[in-house]
Amino acid sequence: MAPETRNQLLRSLPTSRRDAILEQAELVDLPKRKLLYDVQAPIEHVYFIEDGVASIVSVLRDGTAVETSTCGNEGMVGLPLFLGAEEVSTQALQQVPGSGWRLGRDHFLRHLTESPELRDYLGRYTQALMTLIAQNSACNRRHSIEERAVRWLLMTHDQVNKDTFELTHQFFSQMLGVRRATITVTAGALQEAGYIQYHRGMVTIADRPGLLDVCCECYAIIHNEYARLLGGDLMPDPLAPAHLSDSKFSTVADGA
């Protein structure tokens, strides 16, 4: 009998397919900074995240990196293999420690060929991830560091499904693309307001409704896309009041 899993992607599959994948996969610990795939290196495994959060980061020549997307137990790390790429210019690493089901490349590709359900879920997951990446880009361009931090905290809270999780200043600065000193000030302001507790690399979400009240619209846009495509409860649409088009023409303003 195959083991149980909390990974939403695996749970969405027919039981026989899920069991076949789990029989070939290995449940592995994913400590902080564990490398899941590297820049311009063959992707040897995919990871169905069970606990914790993985990050996909864009790396620059000076060795710095900025997060472009995250993956929790809603999805899979190794999406480039689904899209036909053997290697990519990004790096995947574990951001919040946890565990995941590691499946070899060849086994994954065989299941992908045999299972239309797996291909369907991964297609919808890809679209949701594209929305996440696009909205992150807009958020990083237009919104304050406090709003961006709140958006990131709410998304991570959803993915780890617990109130307290590990989060160092180094990771927080990498995820938001700002200096550690800026993170100190931002986290201090959120803690003083009573929204979070932050001590020695551990953050506790103390007032989620409060965070939702001060968050920009980007969190709801991303949340709703994942809920629409992968299943879940929708939030009120933050774009509903906006006038975005008139007949066949866009009426949106520029981003300046």
Secondary structure, 3 states (H helix, E strand, C coil): CCCCCCCHHHHCCCHHHHHHHHHHCEEEEECCCCEEECCCCCCCEEEEEEEEEEEEEEECCCCCEEEEEEECCCCEECHHHHCCCCCCCEEEEEEEEEEEEEEEHHHHHHHHHHCHHHHHHHHHHHHHHHHHHHHHHHHHHHCCHHHHHHHHHHHHHHHHCCCEEECCHHHHHHHHCCCHHHHHHHHHHHHHCCCEEEECCEEEECCHHHHHHHCCCHHHHHHHHHHHHHCCCCCCCCCCCCCCEECCEECCCCCC
